[in-house]
Structures are given as C-alpha cells and as structure tokens.
Amino acid sequence: MRILVVGSGGREHALCWAIAASPLVTKLFAAPGNAGIAEEAECVAIAAEDVARLTAFAVAQKIDFVVVGPEAPLALGLVDRLAEAGIKAFGPSAAGAALEGSKGFMKDLCARHGIPTAAYARFTEPGRAKAYVASQGLPIVVKADGLAAGKGVVIATTLPEAIAAIDSMMAERIFGAAGAELVIEEFLEGEELSFFALVDGKTALPLASAQDHKRAGDGDTGPNTGGMGAYSPAPVATQVLEAEIMGSVIQPTVAAMAAEGRPFKGVLYAGLMLTAAGPKLLEYNTRFGDPECQVLCLRLMSDLLPALIASADGVLDKFHLRWQPRTALTVVMAAKGYPGDYEKGTEIRGLDAVAAMEGVKVFHAGTRRAEDGRLLANGGRVLGVSALGEDIAEARRRAYGAIDAIDWPEGFCRRDIGWRALSKLKNI
C-alpha cells in the first residue's frame, strides 16, 4: 500500500516509525515531515494545513491510505476532501473534529448526553466573562474555545489572573480567532489521565493508558505547554477504572456523536481528571496526543496500520491489539523559552551516540537538516527522547541517560517525568 502521513511533529515521527514496519507498506510519504521522519519516509514540502495540495498530491501519487496526525487539517476538513476524491483516510470528518475544534461544542454535547465534565459557561463578550469569574470560587479555568496548539488554557488562582487571561484571549487575541469565544469552567481536583480509544463510528477500542506532563517546569510548575513528557502504562489506570471510563465517557460520546449526525471515526483522546466523584472529562482531542503517541507506539506489539484502516472501514469490532508489558517513557527536549519566544536554527549534536543506546529511540518533533547535513532545531518542542524499560525507573534512567549524551546547550527539559508513577511505587 502507498501511505501518506500528514504532519511534522513527534507524533507523526512515531506514527511513521510504526507504520513503516508494516509489511503492507510499499511506499511511505510524509507531508511535510521533519529530519527524523525523513529516515522513515519520503518527505514532501506540503504544509499540513494545505488541504487542496495534500488532496491533489494523494490523487497524483495514487495514495491508498492517508493518516492525518495534527488537529488543524482535521478541523479544516482534509478527511472530507480526501473522501470526495475517493481516498480513504484515518481521522474524523470536520464535523467529528468539532469535539476538539470547539471546547464549547464538546461541553454542550456532554451536557446534552449526561457525560461527566466540569461545570462551565460560554462567553463571547469579555465583560460578561469577567462578571462570571468574579461570582465564582477560585481557582477557575479559562479556555479559548478554538484550537490553540495546546496552549489556550489558563488555570487562574487569583481574580486578577483570571481577568488578565480573559483580556489576553478575547481583547489581545493571543490565540487569534480561537479566543473569540471562551469556556470558563470549575477547577477540578485530582490526578490527570490521558485515555485513548480508536473509534470506527460505532465501536470504540481502548488503547494502552498514558499520562503526560503539561507544564513546562519540574513539579508541574510554569505555563501549560503542548506536553513535556509522558509514560505508559499509567499505574492509576486499573482495569476497573478503564471500564468505568469506557462506560461513562467514551462509549456515550461515540453514541452521542452518531445520534447527532456526526459519526466519529479516528482516535478519541480524552483528557480526564480522576476526581473523588469519579472520572470527569476535561477535554477531547480528536488525534493522538503528543508525546503520548510516542510511548504508545513504543509499547505496541501489533501492526498499527490494519487497526487504523479498520477504524476507517468501520470494522474495529474484529480487532485486538497487543501491548508490551514493559514501560515506555518520553522526555521532551524543547528550545529555551518555550512555550514563549524561542530561537530556531540552533545545532543539535550527539544523536549518533544515542542511537546505539539500548532501549532508546529519539523521535523528532521540530527539526530540519541544514544544507551541510547539520541537525538544527526548528520548533518549540524539538526532540522526544524515549525509552523502554522493565519498569518506569529503568525507562526513566535510560531516557535521561540519553538526554545527558545530547549536546544542545540551547535546549531544556523537565527532569522529573514519571514522578507520579514513581511516587506511587514507593508508597506500595
């Protein structure tokens, strides 16, 4: 089969790495790709948001199946345009992608169908939003309604902080059109969990559990980011809890979307808070998480490609995936300054030595090759240094050992990825 993967991040590198191993693949393309993806696929210089050119390329190259990685092309209707051209794709239609593209839509869907989530209100006028936060308790959560690359969420602990978040999103438009409407919701106490399921419109197939680390600094401090690290499995995700999540959140969502004329196909990524009252939905993403995709692909023992095709074909009920019993852990190396301003074009050295390390795989997120072959940083999150181990302690030791061998003075990482899982093990 001739396959096209759309995207250029660490998630797409992991997907290309897994898909390239499938015996079904005869040719693998990536658009636009990055320096790491180029080792697995032929990269083509088409932006992930350029729906027209991607569709034309898929037609011209007789692509059999397209795997859409990031959220933006899904919201723009890439899967719909490919379907009109007779090309099968993994991912939701634009109508299905609204689960991520509009937090307000997602919250209203939950309210209509009894899916547990935080109490909330929606606002298109900053004065009303400010009056609302003044009437509520603190902390409170301010969210841009639209897509904001994982950064459109502020957990405000003071009223001035909440007011500033409203102004920055609605008046200053730091997230562009995504901040034209806000969702303001109650702050939930508990432990966060990432839960993934492949969906074919009616059937949901749960994947392995994972936990990510949203904030930039150690100890979960600093601003929210697109993710600074992840591990799988998550010790908190027991079989009982997974069954509860499937029964109270995932399956009702699949049924709700079908009932409302938006049958969902692709991957549902539920960001959950495990509260004293049970799991509650924080948000949905309609694509694999980044960096959770990296740890899931490391642990997956089955061929990923047939499962993605089954999602598109509506036959997931015939599938069972096998997972490594070992632990996978990813540490994101980011450019200093991220998620704020950062420098591009700095050189990264030492990856050849890392490639020889046992149980270690580096997924590229924001890299490019200079004309002279040097590896250069080309984004905020740049590398996903990943490792497998018999337990989380070994996986973490291997990942940080690899990071210590990488020569990139302009980069930084959190040094505590996996701390929750390790603390639980120490308490056993």
Secondary structure, 3 states (H helix, E strand, C coil): CEEEEEECCHHHHHHHHHHHCCCCCCEEEEEECCCCHHHCCEECCCCCCCHHHHHHHHHHCCCCEEEECCHHHHHCCHHHHHHHCCCEEECCCHHHHHHHHCHHHHHHHHHHHCCCECCEEEECCHHHHHHHHHHCCCCEEEEECCCCCCCCEEEECCHHHHHHHHHHHHHCCCCHHHHCCEEEEECCCCEEEEEEEEEECCCEEECCCEEECCEEECCCEEEECCCCEEEECCCCCCHHHHHHHHHHHHHHHHHHHHHCCCCCEEEEEEEEEEECCEEEEEEEECCCCCCHHHHHHHHECCCHHHHHHHHHHCCHHHCCCCECCCEEEEEEEEECCCCCCCCCCCEEECHHHHHCCCCEEEEECCEEECCCCCEEECCCEEEEEEEEECCHHHHHHHHHHHHHHCECCCEECCCCCCHHHHHHHHHC
